[in-house]
Structures are given as C-alpha cells and as structure tokens.
Amino acid sequence: MPPVFHARMRKPLAALFSFLLCSLFFPAVATRAAADDPLLTLRKEHPRLLFTARDWAVFDRRARNRANDPQFDALLAQLEKNARAILGAPALERKLTGRRLLGVSREALRRVLTLAVAHRSTQNDAFLQRAEQEMLAAASFDDWNPSHFLDVAEMTAALALGYDWLHEKLSPETRAIVRRAIVEKGLREGIDSKLRRNSWHRQENNWNQVCLGGLSLGALAVAEDEPALARDMLKAARAGIVNGLRPYAPDGVYPEGPGYWSYGTAYQVLLVAALESALGTDWDLCASPGFLASANTQLHLTGPTGKQFNFSDCGLQSFFDPILYWFSGKLNNPVLAAPPNLKSRERFLPLIALWWPDAGLAPPNTEPGLPLAWKGEGKNPVAVFRSSWTDPNALFLACKAGAANASHGHMDAGSFILEADGVRWAIDLGMQNYESLESKGMRIFGRTQDAQRWTVFRMNNFSHNTLTIDNQPHRVGGRSEFLRFWRDGIIMASEDKSSGVEIDLSPVFAGQVGSVRREISFQPKSRTVFIKDSIEGAAPGAEIRWAMVTKAQIQLSQDNSGGHALLTQNGKQLRAWAGNVDGEKREFEIIPAGASVKNNYDAPNPGTRILIVRAKASAGGSAVIAVELRAGETPR
C-alpha cells in the first residue's frame, strides 16, 4: 500500500525539497555569477590585499609581544633598521638599466612594503610619510616602461599594496593620485591581450604570473572606484593565469629553475592570497597540478650546504624564500619556513612578518618527512638523491633531463651537481647577468638551434656536467627523459644499497648518434656515485667528452686501471676514477672553465676548472665512459 501524506506533512516536506533543490542548484548559479562578475564578493573595506584588518590585528599582538619570540623580534628589528635607512636615501627616479626599469620597480616594492610594516610595528609616522613619498614619486613617472612589462607589473604591485595597506592614513589627494597611476600606467597598459607586448597573457612562464599577478593586485585595490576596469582585468587574469600554472605539472618541477620558481611563484602566491583576502575565493588555482607540491620540490633541490640545484637561468641561491612562509601555513609544514636571511635586500622580506608561524620557526635540522631519493617529471625533469636530510656532511646528488628550448633553459640535459662533507664538488656555473650580454648586442632569448644564446658559454653544453660529442652543441629541440628510477636497490656482494636513474640523452644528440644513455648510481653507505655513459651508433672515431665543472684543486695520476683525480676543497677530499674500457685507456685532464674561443661577452669564471674524460667511438660506433666519484676515501 503506497504511503499516505497528510496535509500537515506537506509543508515540511516541501521545505525539505526546496532546501535540497537550492543546495544543488544555487552553488552552481553562484559560481557562474562570480565568474561573470568577479567583484560580486569583494570585501568593501581596506585593507583587503593579502591581509585583512583581522590579520593586521594578529600582527599587532605579535609585535607587542615580540620579546617572547627572539627570531620574530630580530626580523622586526631588521625591517625597522631597513626602514630607517630608506628615510635617508634619495627618492627613486625613472632611470632605466639598459631596456629595463625593473630594478627601480623592485626597489619601490621593497621600500613600500618595508615602510608600511615598520610603520605598523612602531607607529612612527616618518615611515608612513616616506611610503607616501615613494608612491607619489613612482606615480609621477611618465610611464612604468610598458615595453618591458614586468617593470609595470611590479610597480603596480608596489602601489597597490601601499594604497591598500595605508589607505586610511593616506590623504584623499594622495589616494587619488596613486589610484590614477595604477589605472593609467598599470591596468590600462596591460589589459589588452591582443597587443604584441602583452603576449604574456598566453605564455607559460614567469611573465604570465608576474604580470597578471601584479595587475590583479592593482585591480583589487581600486575596484570600488573603477569597477568596470577592475572587473575586466580580473576576468582577463582568470582566463590567462591557467597558462602560467601549466609548467608546475605534474610534480612541481618549475622548468625555468629554482630562481625563476621564486619569481613566478611569488606573484602566483600574491594573486592567490589577494583573491582569498579580497574575494573569499582562490579560483581553484591551488588545485592546479604541481603548484602546491612545488614548495616541497624546493626542499628536494636544496643540498646539505643549503644551496639549491641552480639549473637553467638561475644563480646560486639558498633555500630561504619569503614566499615559502605562505606555503608553510597553507600546507601546515613548518620546515618550509626557513630562518630568514636578515641581511637580504629581498623585496618580499616584510611579508614574513605577517606570515610568521603561530608556533614560531621549526627547530634546526627538523626532518621534513620526505624521501631520500625523489624524481619529479615535467618539461625539465629532475632526480635527487641524498644520504640524510639532517647531516650537513651528507652525500647529495641532483641531476636533470629535459630540453634546452624550455623557457630560460640551458643545454644541460644529463647534467648533475654533487655535494659531500659540506662541499659542492660538481657545480653549475648558473646564469650570466642579462645586461652584461645585452649591452654587447647579444640577443639571448632565442630558442632556435642557431640562436646567439647558445654561443654564451654558461648557457651551452660546454659549461655543464654532461656529454659533448665532436665538439657540437646539443640539439635544442631534443628532449631527454628518465628511462628508469629506483631507490634502495640491492648491490651484489655489498652491504650498500643503490638508488639511481637512467637518462635517455639520445634526442639531444639527434643526427650524431643512435643512442646515448647515462646511468647514475647513488650509493650512500660507501659515499660513492657511479656514472656510466653508453653510446651507440656514433661515427667511428667520434670524440665523446665527459665533463665535471668544479672549484676544487685537482691532482691527476694514472695506473693500469685507469685515470685518477684527487679533488681538494675546504680541507676535504673527493676522489675520482675513470676506468679503462675494453683495453682502451681512460685518463683525466683539466681545462679552463671558459669558451675555447675568446669573446667580449662571456663572463669570467674565476677559481673554476673542468675535469674532463675523452673517449673515441669504436669502429662499430660504440663507446663507454665510466666514472666513480667517492667522498673522503680512495676509490677501488
């Protein structure tokens, strides 16, 4: 018998039905409405960029009790010292370095953030007045150099954050001037994605993140006064930022290297944090594959010396990064918040004061809970091996595959760095200052095989710890890949275990050989790294060059088993052995770390040299080079 519904039951059931219908239907409607009008949920009051009034109140309480946390107290003391130094510095002027205003924009951002935080911690109005002066000076520039749009983006960020954080204390006249500059010199210059100079809307690199991040800060800052423009800018940002997020996939390895990870990700974080604080949403950007994971990738890329694997256009830098404090809070991972470098002129240093962990910084040598051997895929895959996360003398090796035509890429497929006993033995020379090259007429951002970029020593394969065949550059379009990755494999007749990787380098030697494989075995107990390169299908007699760039002093010797090299640096030793293969002698040689033909644009590399092994392809086109590197004791 079917159930009977009495009249008095109908109203509750109808209400329940309506509730269920609304819960299913209206979130979708609200999502579509927010996409159509990103300002629908705009927080009306200032401050709303990165930090709300509630966040600043937390900072105020922490600042009043700063003596309870000596590290936080030291940070504030340094920021206040930096702010006092700014008071005595001349105001910024529109002076380009080469084709860039970027240095001025970044300094404006550093000054505004430093002065704003120092004003809040001390209530010293001199800092407020100087922040206002800096913003008015930048607002008075003829333009912010839109031909190199990063300059515009960072200046827009500087004025947007200053305008928002100090909003109630700025005079109406100052607010109007700064707001007009954000609109005319920032937003209107960048909103049209069809302009050639604004192609960054579609690019999959740091430009996309920096430009859309900086302009979005500007849009959110002035939204109540310029709603139509702000709405259009945010729609453009939402459509375009997916491009800048793609390089993180799948594992968080940023193909431009750790340096550009810091740059692009800083503005990605600023965008996400501002969306959350101003609109109550992150547009699901944090769910983008590899984005949040990229923070742990920075840990993996950092050796026991505290320095990172500086592949691509990256200088040698430490793990400390203010942006990682945001990730530390987001992921509840205190290890990401490294003790700040208080001597740094990093423009985002003041943000740490507001992202400071509630429990303070993690104790030194805290285990991060990550594996000792790790591989990350992507356009520039990397593999990393270490004997310990907490021992400063641990054995550590990082290597990479990938392609040279990645954004800011080098011809470094197969290259590696090596650390042991607190020394980086195998190094990457890193990037060369762009202006030092562009001032000589060099065009350094081409990615074709004949681009001038590949004549720069630090960017081509001759300066990296990889193979070179017949003195030829790598093929820029060839993408090497990891064929195998293993951890804790058993070594026959040994108590040691091996982790490692096999790299297919064949694509970067296309047209020269049939097959090139590099196998790297990492053996932590014996503190040994074994590198075996196998070449097939080369022209008979072709020369294969194995290379390792180092700052160590090197002493060479030879015996019936092969070539030996004793490397000494900082009172420590590393021994290298190149074994004879099929009766063919292997021996080491040392060459200068510089181009074989002198030019007027390559930077010098003082105190560095390259350890070389050469081999000739057999009549059948094959060759093998096997090198053992052992820390602190004699190899077999």
N, C-alpha and C positions, 0 to 999 in steps of 0.2 A: 504494500500500500504506500503510495507516494506521501512524503511529508506534507503536513498542513501548516501554513504560515498564517498566524493570527495577525490582525491589524496592528496590534501593539508591538509586534516583532518587526514590522516592515521598516519603520523609521531607523532603528539601529542598524538593520542590515543594509539599508540604502546608504546610511552614513559610512558604514564599513566599505561598501562597494566604491563609493566616491573617494574615500581615502586611498584605497588600493589603486584606483584609476589615476589619481593625482600623483601618487608616489612613483608610478611607472611613466606617466606622461610628462609631467611638468619638469623633471630634471633635464629631459631631452630638450624641452622648449627653452628652459633657462640657459642650457649650453649653447643652443643656436642663437638665442638673443645676445648672449655675451660675445659670441663670435661676430655678430652683426654690429654690436656696439660694445667694444672693449671697455668703455668708460662706465658701463652700467653699474658696476660695483665699486667705482672709485671712492676711496676714502676722501672725505671732503677736506679735512684739516691737514695742516702741515705740523710736524714733519711726517712724511709718508714714504720716503725713499730709503730702502734698506732697513731703516729703524723707525719705529713709531714712538709716540710720546711715552708709552709704557716701556719700550726698550731703553730709551734715554733715562727713564727713572731708575731702571736697574743699574745702568752705568753710574748714575749719580750716587746711589747707595754704595756701590763698589768703590767708587772714588773716595767717598768719605771714610771708608774703612780700608783704604789701600795698605795701611801698615800691617794688616793681617795677612797679606799676600805679597811677600817681598818681590816676586817676579813681576807681578802686575804693577806694583809701586815703581819698580825700575823702569818699566815700559812707559808709564805716565811721566816719570821724571825726564826721560829722554825726549818724549814728544814735547814736553813743555820747554826743554832746552832748545829743541829744534825750532819751536815757535819763536822763542826769544831771538834766535839767530836770524829768522826771517824779518823780524822787526828792523834789523839793521841793514838789510840787503836792499839794493835798488829795486824798484818795481820792474816787472817784466816788460819787455819790449818785443815788437814783432820783428824778430831777426831770424832769417832762415839759415839753416846749415845745409848747404847745397840746395836741394829741391824740397827740403823738409822744414816744417815748423814744429815737428813732433817733440823735440826737446823742450821747447817753450810750453807746449800744451801739457806735457807730463809734469813739468815743474809747477805750472799753475795748479794742477790737480793735487800735487804733493802739498803745496802751500795752503790751499783752501782747506783740505782735509785736516792737516796738522793744526792750523789755526783754529778751526771750528772745534776740534776735540779739546785742544788746550784751553780754549775759552770756556768750554763746558766744565772742565775739571778744576779751573782756577777762578772762574768768573772775572777774569782780567779783561776789561773792555778794550785794552790795547790790541789784544788778539782779534777781537771782533772787528774793530776798526780797520786793522790791516787786511783781514779777509775781505772786507767790503772794498778796500782799495784795490786789491788784486783782481777782484771780479770786475770792477769798473774799468781797470786798465785793459783787461782782455776784451771787454765789451767794446772798447773804443778802437780796437784794431780795425783796419779796413775790411779784412776778412780773416778767416782762420785757415786759409790755404786749401781750398777745396780740390785743387789739382792732386793733392796727396791726402786723401780723405781721412786717413787715420788721425791726422792733425785736428780736423774738425770734430771727429768723434770724441777724442779725449778732452778737447776744450769744452765741448758741450757737456760732457760728464762733469767736468770741474765746476762749471757754473750752475748746472742743475743741482748738484749736491749742496753746494754752498747756498744757493737760493732756497732750497727746501729746508735744510737743517737750521739756517739762521733766519728763516722767513719772518718770524715775529719781531726780530730785533733789527731788521733792515728797514731803512726809511722807505716810504711809498715811492719816492723818486728813484732810489736805487733799485727797488724791485722792478719798476717799470723799465729801466734801462737794461738790467740784466735779462729780464724776460724777453724784451725786444731782440737782444743779441742772440739768445737761444733760438728764437723763432727764425730770424732773418739769416743769421750766419751759421746756424746749425740745421734745424729741421727743414727749412725750405731748400737748402742746398742739397740735401740727401734724400728727399722723399721720392724723387722721380727715378725709378729703377731703369728707365729706358736710356738715360744718359750714359754715355760710354764710361765716364769717370765713376759712375755708380754701379758698375758691373758687379761689385762686391755683394749686391743683393742676391746674386745667383751663385757666388763662389763657395767652394767647400774648403775654406781655410780660415785663418785667424781674422782676416779682413772682414769677413761676413759678421763674425761675432763682435768684434770691436766696434764696427760702425753701427750695426743695428742695436747693440747694447748701449752705446753712448747716446744715440739719438732717442732711444726709448726712455732713458732717464730724463732727457730734455722734455719729451712729450708728457711724461707723467708729472713732471714738475710744474708745467704751465697749463695743465689740462683744463682747469676751471675757467681760465681766461681765453684759451684758444682751443675749444673743444673739437671743432671740425678738423683742424690740422692735427691735433693730438690723436684723434680717432683714426685718421688716415695713416698716420705714422705707425701707430700700434698695429693696425691691420697689415701694413707692409712688413713690419717686423715679424709678425706671427707667420706670415706666408714665407718669408725669406730665411728665418733662423733655422729651419729644418735642414738647410744646406750646410750651414756651419756645424751642425751637430753630427752629420754623417761620418766624418773621419774618426769619431770615437769608437765606432762599431768594429768588431763585436766585443772586444775585450778591454777597451780603454787605452790602447796604444795610440797616442797622437802622432801622426806621421811626420809632422814638422819638427819633432824632437821636444825634449823637456822645456827648453827655453820658450818656444812658441806655444807649448801647452800652457805655460804660466800666463802668457799674454792673452791668447784667445779665451782661455778658460776663466781668466779674471773677469772679462766682460760678459761671459756667459753667466757666471755667478751673479754679477751685478744685475743683469737682466732678470734672472730668476728671483733673486732676493727682492728686487724692486716690485716685480709683479705680485709677489706674495704679500708684501707690506702695503702696497697701494691698492691692489685689486682683489686680494684674497685668493689668488689662483697662480699656478705656475705654468698654465697652458699645457700641462703634462710634459713639459720639457725634461724634467728629471727622469722620466721613464725612457728617454731616448737611449738606445742600446750603447753601453760602454761609457756613458757620461759620468755617472756616479762612480763606476768602477775605476775610472781614470785616476782617482785620488790614490788608491792602493797601487796602481801602476807606478806612480811617482816614488812610492816606497820601494818597490821592486827594483827600479832603475837606480837607486842610491846605494853606493858601495859602503863598506865599513869606514872609509875615510870621510864619509859624509858628503862626498861629491857624486854627481849623477853621471850616467852614461850620456855624454853630450853629443849624440849623433845629429845629423842634419845641421842646419844653421843654428848652432847652439854653443854658447860659451861654457866654460867650466863653471858650474854653479852648485851651490849646496842645496840640500833638501828643503831648507826653510823657505816657506812661501806664505805670505799672509792669507791668500785665498784658501789655503788648506785648513785654516781655522773654521771657515764656513762648512767645509766638508766634514770636519771633525764633529761639529754639532749636528749636522744633518744625518751623519751615519753613526753617531754615538761612538766614535772611535777616537779616544784621546791621543793615540800615538801620532795622528796626523798633525796635531798642534805642536810642532817642534818649538823649542825655546827660541824666542825672537832674536834676530841679529840686530842689536840696538844701534850699531854703527851704520846700518844700512840707510841709504837715501831712497829706499823703495817707497814709491808714492802711496801704496796701499797699506803701509805700516800702521797708520792710525786706525784702520778698520779692526785691527786685532783687539783694540781696547773695548770694542762693543761686541765682538765675537768671542771674548775671553770665556774659557770653560768655567762653569759654575764651581766645579771641584778643583780648579787650578790645573796646572800642567801636569802631565804624567811624569812619574819618576824616570830618570835616565835609564837607558837600556831596557825599557819595557818591551816585552815580546809582543809583536804585532799580530800574532796568530795567523801568519801567512806561511805558505810552503817555502822550503829552502830552494826548490827548483820550480821554475814557473815559465810558461810560454804564453805570449799574447799575440793573437793574429791581427790582421789589418793590412793596410797598404804598405806599411813598413814593420813587418813582424819582428819581435824581439824575443830572445830567450835569456833567462837569468839564472845563475847558479851561485849558491853561497854555502859555506860550511857552518855558519852561525848567523843569527840575527843580532846577537848582543856582544860578540867578541870583536873588538876593534882591530884585531890582527887576523881576522878570518880570511880564508881564501874566497875570492869573488870573481866571477867572470860574467860578462854580458856580451851578447852578440846579436847580429841582426841579419835579416834577409831584405827583401823589398826591391824598390826601383828608384833610380836616380831622378826620374821625372815627377816624383811626388813634390808637392809644394815645399820649397826650401830644402829639397833633397840634395844629397851628395852621391858621388859614385862610391858607395861604401858597402855594397852588398857583400856579406860574408865577414865584415869587419868585427872586431872584438876589442874589449878592454879587459885588463886583468889587474886585480889588487891582491896583495898578501902582505902581512906584517905591517899594516898601516901605510903601505906604499902603493901608488898606482904605477905599475910596471909598463903595461901596454896602454898607450894613451891615444885619444883622438884630439887632434890639434884644434878642432872646433871651427867656428865661423871666423871670417875676417870682417872687420868693420866695413859696412857698405859704402860709407862716404869716402873711405880711403881708396876704394876701387872706382866709384862713380866719378870722383874728382879727376881720375886719369882717363876718363872717357869710356870706361868699361860698362857694357850692358850685361848685368849679372843675373837677370831673372828669366832669361830664355831657357827653354827646356828641350830644344831640338838637339840633334846629335852634334851639329856644328856651332852651337851657341857659344858665345865668349865665356860664359860661366865655367865651362869645362876646361878652359885654359888656366883658371885660377888654381894654384897648387892645392890649397886647403879644401877645394871642392871636388877634385878629381880623385881617381883611384890610386894615384902615385903617392898620396899622403896618408892612405888608410891601411889598416892592418888586414889586408886582403890579398888576393892574387891579381897579377897583371900578366898578360900573355903578349909576347912580342912587342912590348912597349906601347901597346894600344890602349886607348880609353875604353871603359866599359860601354856597353850599349845602353843608352838612356831609357829605351822603351822595354828593355828586358827586365822582367820581374822575377827575382829568385824567391823560392819558397822553402819552408821547412818540410822535409820528407818524413822525418821521424823525430820524436821527442820521447825521452824516457827518464825515469828517476829511480834511483836506488836499485840499479841492476847489479847482479852478481858478477864479480870478476873472477875467472877461474884461477885457482891456486893463489888466492889472495883473500885477506880479511877485509879488504876495502870494498866499497860499493861505488858504482859509477852512475852518474846522471849525464845526460848529454843530448845532442841534437845533430841531425844530418841535414845539410842545406844543399839544395839543388841550385848551383850557380850557373848552370848551362845557359839560361836566357840572357845573362849579361855578357856572355862571350859568343853570342849567335854569329855565325859566319866564320868563326875562328876554330871552334872545336865542336865535337859531337856531344860531349858530356863532361861536366865538371861537378864533382861532389866534394863538399867539405864536411868532415865528421869531427865533432868536438866532444871529447870525453872528459868529464869533470870528476876527479877522484879526491874527495875531501880528506880522507884519513891519511893518505900519503902526500897530500897537499900538491897534487900533480894535475896538470892539464895536458891532454894529448890531442894534437891537431893533425889530422890526416887529410891530405888533398889528393884526389884521384882524378886524373884527366884522361879522356879517351877521345880519339878522332881528331887529334891535332895534326898539323903539318909536321912531317918528320923534321927534327931539329929545331922546332919552335921552342922559344925560351919561355919558361914559366918562372915568375918571380914571386916568392913568398916574402911578406914584409911585416915588421912589427916596429912601430914608432915608440920611442922611449926617451925619458930624460936620464936614464941610468948611465953610469960609466960602464964600458964593456971591455972585457979582456977575452980574446979569442985563442983557441987551441984546437988541435986536430989529433986524432988517433985512428986506429984501424976500424973503429966502429962508426966513425963519422965526425962531424964538427961539433965543437963545444963552445959555449959562450957563458962567461960569468958576468952577471949584471950586478952592480953595486949602487945603492942609493940610500941615503939617510942611515948608513951603518947596517943596512940589511942586504941580503943577497938573494938572487934568483938565478938558477942555473938552467941553461937551455941546451938541448941536444938534438941535432939533426942527423938521423941515422942513415947510413948508406943503404941504397936500394938496388937489389939485383946486381951487385958489383959496381954500381955507379956511385962515386964518392959524392957526399954531400958536405958542404962546408959553409960556414957563416962568413959574411962580410959586413962592413959598416959603411954606410953612405950618409952624406949630409941630408938633413930634413929640409929640402928645398927643391925648386924646379931645376931640372938639368940644364935648361937654357935660361939665363938671367933675363929679367924684365924689370920694368919700373913700377909694377903694381902689386906683386906678391909681397905679403908681409913677411918679415924675418921670423924665424923660429929658433931663437937663441936657446942654447942648452939642450937641444934635442938632436937625435940621430935616428937612423933607421937600421935595424938589424935585418939582413937580407939572406935568403937562401935561393939559389938559382938551380934550375934543372932543365935538361933538354928532352924534348919528346923523342921517344924511340922511333925506329924505322916504321913500327906499326902505329905510331901516333899516340902512344900512351906515356904517362909519367906519374910518379907518386912522390910527394914530399910529405915526410912525417916528422913533426917537431914535438918534443916533450919539454914542458916548462915546469920546473919544480922549485917550490919556495923553500929556501933555507938549507937545502942539503943537496948532495951530488946525485944527479940522475944516474940511472943504470947505464 
